[in-house]
């Protein structure tokens, strides 16, 4: 027991008071830079003046509806770099990314790209190749102009119909609509012991002829690929007839009337040629043809060509 007390007294008699030793130890700890918390200023060690909110990334309150991610408050329902959760970044091919209700979405396509299938995984998957007014091929094989009202599904606007024996505007008809200078009418007159056919209305209503049928058929005014020339020729009896033979079948040429088709192209119909007693008769009507044969004794000589019922 004594030795323990002596030891105790000796300890009390050492260099300096116990209070001084505690102060020295505290100062050493405070000046050791290697043990200072990272990001904390040394002058703020006073616990009473330290801002507790700066001690971590999650410190500090965010407004209602926002979440602290790192050093910022974000809306994880709409922030593409923290969509649904902090650090969850959205990426969409060929587009800017968006975040909607916490789920990644497509924002806007980059210039030159289109989102045509609505699939997020491939983003704006199609290159935008539509050029307004650019030449394109229509469904009927003509050259039209590209329309881009729906850039994912461009259309080809057909051209206007022109006089060329083709369906230019893709409506299933060709050269329709009375194109100026395209087709003109042939009229039929009766008199002088027979019929006369002419594009000149005056010829079928004068010099002993009276009009029997106006605009009985139509022919082309100009030569077009595949058409045959239709001639009006005079026979020795003074009456005229129609033929595609440039020789006028050995008779006298009166005029070149126009052009007919060798077949039913572009809606053409047969022009039946009949003859009785030196008088030639032409019709596009099967009923009239058959009546001329059965009632008036005409003989069918064949088809003079194919003509059109409308201009």
C-alpha positions in Angstrom: 0.0 0.0 0.0 2.7 2.4 0.7 4.5 1.8 -2.5 1.3 2.5 -4.3 0.8 5.8 -2.4 4.5 6.8 -3.0 4.1 6.1 -6.6 1.0 8.3 -6.5 2.8 11.1 -4.8 5.7 10.9 -7.2 3.4 11.2 -10.1 1.9 14.3 -8.6 5.4 15.8 -8.1 6.4 15.4 -11.8 7.1 18.4 -14.2 3.9 20.5 -14.6 0.4 20.0 -13.5 -2.0 17.5 -15.0 -4.0 20.4 -16.4 -1.0 21.7 -18.3 -0.4 18.3 -19.8 -4.0 18.0 -21.0 -3.8 21.4 -22.6 -0.6 20.5 -24.4 -2.1 17.3 -25.7 -5.1 19.1 -27.0 -3.0 21.7 -28.9 -1.0 19.0 -30.6 -4.2 17.3 -31.8 -5.6 20.6 -33.1 -2.5 21.4 -35.2 -2.1 18.0 -36.9 -3.3 18.8 -40.4 -3.3 15.2 -41.4 -6.3 14.5 -39.2 -8.5 17.5 -40.4 -11.8 16.5 -41.9 -11.8 17.1 -45.7 -13.8 20.2 -46.8 -14.0 21.7 -43.3 -12.3 25.0 -42.6 -9.8 24.9 -39.6 -11.4 28.1 -38.2 -14.7 26.4 -37.9 -13.8 23.8 -35.4 -16.0 25.6 -32.8 -19.0 23.3 -32.8 -21.2 26.2 -32.1 -20.4 27.9 -35.4 -20.2 24.9 -37.8 -22.9 24.6 -40.5 -24.0 21.1 -40.1 -25.6 21.2 -43.6 -22.2 21.3 -45.3 -21.0 18.0 -43.9 -22.4 15.7 -46.7 -23.9 15.7 -50.2 -27.3 15.1 -48.7 -27.1 18.0 -46.3 -29.5 20.9 -46.8 -33.2 20.9 -47.5 -34.7 21.0 -51.1 -38.0 22.5 -52.1 -41.0 20.3 -52.1 -40.9 17.9 -55.0 -37.1 18.1 -55.5 -34.4 15.7 -54.5 -30.8 16.5 -53.6 -28.5 14.7 -56.0 -24.9 15.6 -55.4 -24.8 19.4 -54.8 -28.0 20.2 -56.6 -31.7 19.9 -56.0 -33.4 18.3 -59.0 -36.8 17.0 -60.0 -36.3 13.3 -60.7 -39.6 13.3 -62.6 -38.2 15.5 -65.3 -34.4 15.7 -65.1 -32.8 13.6 -67.9 -29.6 13.2 -65.9 -31.3 12.0 -62.8 -34.5 10.4 -64.2 -36.4 8.5 -61.5 -33.3 8.4 -59.4 -30.1 10.3 -58.8 -27.5 9.6 -61.5 -29.9 7.7 -63.8 -29.0 9.4 -67.1 -31.3 9.0 -70.2 -29.7 8.6 -73.7 -31.7 8.4 -77.0 -30.1 7.7 -80.4 -30.1 10.7 -82.8 -32.1 12.8 -80.3 -32.1 14.8 -77.2 -33.3 12.9 -74.2 -36.2 13.9 -71.9 -37.6 12.6 -68.6 -41.3 12.2 -68.1 -42.8 11.1 -64.8 -39.5 9.6 -63.9 -39.1 7.6 -67.1 -36.8 8.3 -70.0 -38.4 9.7 -73.1 -37.5 11.2 -76.5 -37.2 14.9 -76.5 -36.5 16.2 -80.0 -34.9 14.6 -83.0 -31.5 15.9 -84.2 -31.6 17.7 -87.5 -31.9 15.3 -90.3 -33.5 12.5 -88.4 -37.1 11.4 -87.8 -38.9 9.2 -85.2 -41.3 7.3 -87.4 -41.9 4.1 -85.4 -42.4 5.7 -81.9 -39.9 3.2 -80.4 -37.7 4.7 -77.7 -35.0 2.1 -78.1 -34.0 3.2 -81.6 -34.8 6.9 -81.1 -35.0 8.9 -84.3 -34.2 5.9 -86.5 -34.8 7.3 -90.0 -32.8 9.9 -92.0 -35.1 12.7 -93.2 -34.7 12.5 -97.0 -37.8 14.3 -98.1 -37.3 17.4 -100.2 -40.4 19.4 -101.0 -40.9 19.6 -104.8 -38.1 17.1 -105.7 -38.8 14.9 -108.7 -40.3 11.5 -107.8 -41.9 8.6 -109.5 -45.7 8.4 -109.2 -47.8 5.2 -108.8 -48.6 5.4 -112.6 -45.0 5.8 -113.7 -45.0 9.5 -114.4 -42.7 12.1 -112.8 -44.3 14.0 -110.0 -43.3 16.4 -107.2 -42.5 15.2 -103.7 -44.7 16.4 -100.9 -43.6 16.3 -97.2 -46.7 17.0 -95.2 -45.9 13.7 -93.4 -42.1 13.5 -93.5 -42.2 9.9 -92.4 -44.4 9.0 -95.3 -43.6 11.4 -98.2 -46.0 11.3 -101.1 -45.5 12.0 -104.8 -47.9 14.5 -106.2 -48.8 13.6 -109.9 -48.4 16.2 -112.6 -51.3 17.7 -114.5 -52.6 15.7 -117.4 -51.0 16.5 -120.8 -51.7 15.3 -124.3 -49.5 12.3 -124.6 -51.6 9.1 -124.6 -50.6 8.5 -120.9 -52.3 8.7 -117.6 -50.2 11.5 -116.1 -52.3 12.3 -113.1 -52.8 8.7 -112.0 -56.6 8.8 -112.0 -57.0 5.8 -114.3 -57.7 7.9 -117.4 -55.4 9.4 -120.0 -55.6 12.8 -121.8 -59.0 13.5 -120.2 -60.5 16.8 -119.5 -60.6 18.4 -122.9 -57.0 19.4 -123.0 -56.7 22.4 -125.4 -55.5 21.3 -128.8 -55.4 17.6 -127.9 -58.4 15.9 -129.5 -61.1 17.3 -131.7 -64.5 16.1 -132.8 -65.5 14.5 -136.1 -69.0 15.2 -137.3 -71.2 13.1 -139.6 -73.4 14.5 -142.3 -75.9 12.9 -144.7 -76.7 14.0 -148.3 -75.8 13.8 -151.9 -76.4 10.0 -151.9 -74.1 9.2 -149.0 -72.3 10.3 -145.8 -69.6 12.8 -145.1 -67.2 12.8 -142.1 -65.3 15.9 -141.3 -63.8 17.9 -138.4 -65.2 21.0 -140.1 -68.7 21.5 -138.9 -69.5 23.7 -141.9 -68.7 20.9 -144.4 -71.3 18.5 -142.9 -74.0 21.2 -142.9 -73.6 22.7 -146.4 -73.4 21.9 -150.1 -76.2 19.4 -149.9 -75.3 17.9 -146.6 -77.2 18.1 -143.3 -75.9 17.2 -139.9 -76.7 13.7 -138.9 -74.5 13.4 -135.8 -72.3 16.0 -134.2 -69.1 14.9 -132.4 -69.7 11.3 -133.3 -66.1 10.5 -132.3 -62.8 12.3 -131.5 -59.3 12.0 -132.9 -55.9 13.4 -132.0 -54.8 16.7 -133.6 -51.1 15.9 -133.5 -49.0 12.9 -134.1 -48.2 11.0 -130.9 -46.1 7.9 -130.6 -48.0 4.8 -131.8 -50.9 6.7 -133.5 -51.8 6.3 -137.2 -52.7 9.0 -139.6 -56.4 9.1 -140.7 -57.0 10.4 -144.2 -60.2 11.4 -146.0 -60.2 10.4 -149.6 -62.6 10.9 -152.5 -63.9 8.1 -154.7 -64.8 8.3 -158.4 -68.5 8.7 -157.4 -67.7 11.9 -155.6 -68.3 10.5 -152.1 -65.6 10.3 -149.5 -64.3 7.7 -147.1 -61.8 7.4 -144.2 -58.7 5.2 -144.2 -55.3 5.0 -142.5 -53.7 4.0 -145.8 -51.5 6.9 -147.1 -52.2 5.7 -150.7 -55.9 6.4 -150.1 -56.4 2.9 -151.4 -55.9 4.2 -154.9 -58.3 7.1 -154.6 -57.8 10.8 -154.3 -56.5 12.4 -151.1 -58.8 15.2 -149.8 -57.2 15.9 -146.4 -55.3 14.6 -143.4 -57.9 14.6 -140.7 -55.9 13.6 -137.6 -54.6 10.6 -135.8 -56.2 7.4 -134.5 -54.9 4.5 -132.5 -54.3 0.9 -133.8 -55.8 -0.5 -130.6 -57.8 0.3 -127.5 -55.0 2.4 -125.8 -56.0 5.3 -123.6 -59.7 4.4 -123.7 -60.1 4.2 -127.5 -63.0 2.3 -129.0 -63.2 0.7 -132.4 -64.5 2.7 -135.4 -66.4 0.3 -137.5 -66.2 0.7 -141.3 -69.2 -0.4 -143.4 -70.1 0.0 -147.1 -73.2 -0.3 -149.2 -73.7 0.8 -152.8 -70.6 2.9 -153.0 -71.3 4.8 -149.7 -69.1 4.3 -146.7 -70.5 4.5 -143.2 -68.6 4.7 -139.9 -69.8 4.3 -136.3 -68.5 3.5 -132.8 -71.9 2.0 -131.8 -72.3 -1.8 -132.0 -76.0 -1.4 -132.1 -75.9 1.1 -134.9 -73.4 -1.1 -136.8 -75.7 -4.2 -136.5 -78.7 -2.1 -137.5 -77.0 -0.8 -140.6 -76.2 -4.4 -141.6 -79.6 -5.9 -140.9 -81.8 -3.0 -141.9 -79.9 -1.1 -144.6 -77.8 -3.8 -146.2 -74.4 -2.5 -145.2 -71.4 -4.9 -145.2 -68.9 -4.7 -142.4 -65.4 -4.1 -143.9 -63.6 -4.1 -140.6 -62.2 -1.5 -138.2 -60.9 1.7 -139.6 -59.0 2.5 -136.4 -59.6 3.2 -132.7 -61.0 6.6 -131.7 -62.3 8.4 -128.6 -65.8 9.3 -127.5 -64.7 12.4 -125.6 -62.2 15.2 -126.2 
